[in-house]
Amino acid sequence: MNSEILTLGPIWYVSFIFALTCHEAAHALVAKLGGDPTAYEGGQVSLNPWPHIRRSPFGTVVVPIVMLIVSGWMLGWASAPYDPHWQRRYPKRAALMALAGPAANFILVLISIIIMRIGLANGFFSQPDYFQFTHIIEGTAPGVASVIAIFVSITFSLNLLLGVFNLIPVPPLDGSTAMALVLPENLAVKYAELCNNQAFALLGIVAAWRLIEIIFVPVFLGASALIFS
C-alpha cells in the first residue's frame, strides 16, 4: 500500500459514503412519496450512513477498501429496498424512484462545481498543472485548503460517474427501471420481466462497464469545463 492511498483513503471513503448515502436516501424518499414505505421503515430516508452500511456492509466497506488498494479507485454499492408488487402496480412511480438516485448524484456534482468556482474566484483554489479524478483543483495553501480541494474533486468526479453509470438502461442499474417512463406500457412490462433474469442482469453489468468507458470521458471533460469557464 503506497503513501498516496494512505493519505487519500479517508478522504475517498468519506466522499464515497456520502455519495452512496445521498443516492439511496433519494430512492427511499421518492418511494415513500410514491406510496412504498419499505425503505422508510428500514430507516433509509436519512443522510445517516449507518442504515445504508448496515444493509450492504460488503458493498459499502469491504469492496470499496479493496478496490482502492488494488486499483486506486473506490467503488462499491448500496441498495434501498422496495416492494416489487408496488413496482409492478405503479411502474412510472418506480421509474421516478429509480431516477431519484442519479438525480441526487448530479445535485452533488452541481454543488461541487459551485464550491470550486467560488474557491477559484476568491483565491482559495487554483487550477492545477495536471488534471485527474482526484485533482481537478488544488488548494493555494497546504493544509485545510488542499484537503478540501481533494475532497471536492473526488466528490465531483465520483458523483458524476455514479450518476451517468446508473442511468445506463440495463439491469440492475437504475436506468433499467426508469425505462417505464419512455416505453409503451406493454413493452415496459416485458422489459421489466427481462430485467429480472439473472443472466440478463449479468450481461447488463458487463455491457454497462464497456459503455461507461466510452461515454464517461467526454461527459467528464464537458462537466469539468463548467468549473473553469
Phi, psi and omega per residue, in radians:
M1 nan 2.112 -3.091
N2 -1.455 2.945 -3.040
S3 -1.163 -0.530 -3.130
E4 -1.132 -0.717 3.118
I5 -1.123 -0.721 3.109
L6 -1.095 -0.647 -3.126
T7 -1.290 -0.803 -3.048
L8 -1.503 -0.327 -3.055
G9 -0.902 -0.900 3.133
P10 -1.085 -0.647 3.125
I11 -1.167 -0.778 3.076
W12 -0.954 -0.855 -3.004
Y13 -1.170 -0.714 3.106
V14 -1.072 -0.787 3.133
S15 -1.128 -0.739 -3.123
F16 -1.086 -0.876 -3.117
I17 -1.136 -0.659 3.107
F18 -1.110 -0.740 3.134
A19 -1.102 -0.830 -3.137
L20 -1.135 -0.703 -3.133
T21 -1.086 -0.807 3.110
C22 -1.096 -0.726 -3.136
H23 -1.051 -0.910 -3.075
E24 -1.268 -0.621 3.091
A25 -1.103 -0.628 3.099
A26 -1.148 -0.775 3.031
H27 -0.939 -0.884 -3.049
A28 -1.106 -0.710 -3.122
L29 -1.146 -0.818 -3.106
V30 -1.193 -0.607 3.056
A31 -1.082 -0.771 3.123
K32 -1.088 -0.772 3.118
L33 -1.110 -0.489 3.135
G34 -1.550 0.019 3.049
G35 1.888 0.065 3.107
D36 -1.975 1.843 -3.085
P37 -1.550 0.174 -3.019
T38 -0.954 -0.949 -3.108
A39 -1.219 -0.605 3.098
Y40 -1.053 -0.757 3.139
E41 -1.178 -0.382 3.065
G42 -1.522 0.066 3.091
G43 1.425 0.303 -3.021
Q44 -1.667 -0.017 2.946
V45 -1.476 1.237 -2.994
S46 -2.810 2.540 3.012
L47 -1.583 0.112 2.962
N48 -1.302 2.088 -3.059
P49 -1.216 -0.328 -2.991
W50 -1.052 -0.799 3.117
P51 -1.024 -0.571 -3.133
H52 -1.326 -0.691 3.085
I53 -1.156 -0.741 -3.115
R54 -1.081 -0.630 -3.133
R55 -1.298 -0.624 -3.079
S56 -2.309 1.138 -3.081
P57 -1.110 -0.603 -3.131
F58 -1.161 -0.773 -3.098
G59 -1.362 -0.341 -3.097
T60 -1.835 -0.223 -3.119
V61 -2.176 -1.049 -3.002
V62 -1.185 -0.984 -3.067
V63 -1.085 -0.794 3.133
P64 -1.010 -0.745 -3.124
I65 -1.177 -0.765 3.121
V66 -1.095 -0.764 -3.130
M67 -1.094 -0.683 3.134
L68 -1.131 -0.728 3.141
I69 -1.166 -0.732 -3.045
V70 -1.363 -0.746 -2.974
S71 -2.036 -0.230 -3.060
G72 1.467 0.001 3.084
W73 -2.047 2.610 3.090
M74 -1.902 1.942 3.125
L75 -2.242 2.698 3.135
G76 3.136 -2.726 -3.117
W77 -2.786 2.849 2.964
A78 -2.523 3.106 -3.138
S79 -2.695 2.638 3.034
A80 -1.999 2.190 -3.108
P81 -1.230 2.624 3.054
Y82 -2.555 2.854 -3.122
D83 -1.518 1.997 -3.126
P84 -1.094 -0.486 3.085
H85 -1.175 -0.665 3.059
W86 -1.105 -0.732 3.131
Q87 -1.075 -0.765 -3.129
R88 -1.188 -0.599 -3.116
R89 -1.342 -0.620 -3.099
Y90 -2.228 1.240 -3.056
P91 -1.091 -0.567 -3.135
K92 -1.279 -0.619 3.043
R93 -1.131 -0.706 3.102
A94 -1.121 -0.612 3.103
A95 -1.128 -0.720 3.093
L96 -1.134 -0.663 3.053
M97 -1.032 -0.768 -3.125
A98 -1.105 -0.724 -3.111
L99 -1.244 -0.366 -3.099
A100 -1.100 -0.601 -3.136
G101 -1.108 -1.001 3.067
P102 -1.027 -0.610 3.111
A103 -1.054 -0.702 3.098
A104 -1.090 -0.697 3.107
N105 -1.118 -0.720 -3.135
F106 -1.202 -0.549 3.044
I107 -1.112 -0.713 3.094
L108 -1.152 -0.606 3.047
V109 -1.079 -0.813 -3.135
L110 -1.089 -0.751 3.104
I111 -1.082 -0.707 3.116
S112 -1.088 -0.736 3.116
I113 -1.073 -0.775 -3.140
I114 -1.077 -0.786 3.129
I115 -1.070 -0.766 -3.123
M116 -1.155 -0.707 3.130
R117 -1.139 -0.733 3.109
I118 -1.118 -0.764 3.128
G119 -1.109 -0.690 3.104
L120 -1.163 -0.726 -3.103
A121 -1.170 -0.473 -3.080
N122 -1.835 0.196 3.059
G123 1.317 0.208 3.114
F124 -1.417 -0.598 3.079
F125 -2.072 2.837 3.016
S126 -2.433 2.826 3.098
Q127 -1.354 2.240 -3.041
P128 -1.363 2.881 3.087
D129 -1.262 -0.523 3.066
Y130 -2.211 2.768 -2.920
F131 -2.278 2.125 3.091
Q132 -2.670 3.106 -3.031
F133 -0.875 -0.752 -3.076
T134 -1.721 0.080 -2.965
H135 -2.482 1.011 -3.140
I136 -1.420 -0.672 2.989
I137 -2.302 2.907 3.093
E138 -2.369 2.689 3.107
G139 -1.262 2.529 3.131
T140 -1.378 -0.139 3.094
A141 -2.466 2.594 3.095
P142 -1.160 2.837 3.115
G143 1.709 -2.301 -3.014
V144 -1.038 -0.777 -3.111
A145 -1.054 -0.712 -3.130
S146 -1.195 -0.719 3.123
V147 -1.127 -0.767 3.117
I148 -1.108 -0.692 3.129
A149 -1.063 -0.759 3.119
I150 -1.140 -0.791 -3.123
F151 -1.068 -0.801 -3.124
V152 -1.179 -0.653 3.091
S153 -1.062 -0.837 3.140
I154 -1.141 -0.736 -3.140
T155 -1.062 -0.759 3.088
F156 -1.061 -0.931 -3.029
S157 -1.171 -0.801 -3.077
L158 -1.158 -0.747 3.139
N159 -1.221 -0.583 3.052
L160 -1.108 -0.773 3.114
L161 -1.093 -0.830 -3.128
L162 -1.085 -0.736 -3.131
G163 -1.119 -0.846 -3.120
V164 -1.168 -0.804 -3.099
F165 -1.044 -0.762 -3.082
N166 -1.270 -0.245 3.089
L167 -1.464 -0.183 3.087
I168 -1.095 2.204 -2.940
P169 -1.452 0.942 3.062
V170 -2.260 2.614 3.125
P171 -1.264 2.622 0.056
P172 -1.659 0.443 -3.060
L173 -1.359 2.795 -3.078
D174 -1.044 -0.554 -3.111
G175 -1.054 -0.492 3.140
S176 -1.185 -0.712 3.103
T177 -1.229 -0.593 -3.126
A178 -1.187 -0.268 -3.140
M179 -1.068 -0.348 3.117
A180 -1.085 -0.345 3.126
L181 -1.370 -0.391 -3.023
V182 -2.028 -0.347 -3.131
L183 -1.566 2.600 2.966
P184 -1.011 2.669 -2.993
E185 -0.979 -0.739 -3.101
N186 -1.151 -0.682 3.116
L187 -1.252 -0.614 3.127
A188 -1.101 -0.705 3.118
V189 -1.131 -0.772 -3.140
K190 -1.137 -0.690 3.141
Y191 -1.184 -0.672 3.101
A192 -1.089 -0.699 3.101
E193 -1.136 -0.700 3.116
L194 -1.134 -0.649 -3.124
C195 -1.146 -0.379 3.111
N196 -1.381 -0.128 3.108
N197 -1.340 2.161 -3.067
Q198 -1.065 -0.710 -3.124
A199 -1.134 -0.709 3.129
F200 -1.156 -0.655 3.104
A201 -1.109 -0.701 3.109
L202 -1.121 -0.775 3.085
L203 -1.101 -0.620 3.128
G204 -1.080 -0.752 3.127
I205 -1.110 -0.770 3.131
V206 -1.072 -0.803 -3.137
A207 -1.124 -0.681 -3.129
A208 -1.126 -0.704 3.119
W209 -1.124 -0.678 3.106
R210 -1.175 -0.705 -3.093
L211 -1.223 -0.681 -3.100
I212 -1.128 -0.518 3.089
E213 -1.101 -0.503 -3.111
I214 -1.500 -0.765 -2.972
I215 -1.582 -0.384 -2.979
F216 -1.269 -0.668 -3.080
V217 -1.033 -0.885 3.108
P218 -1.115 -0.609 3.083
V219 -1.134 -0.760 -3.142
F220 -1.080 -0.796 -3.137
L221 -1.167 -0.685 3.116
G222 -1.138 -0.758 3.118
A223 -1.177 -0.656 3.134
S224 -1.127 -0.557 3.136
A225 -1.095 -0.460 3.123
L226 -1.180 -0.374 -3.131
I227 -1.268 -0.675 -2.980
F228 -1.872 0.003 -3.099
S229 -1.284 nan nan
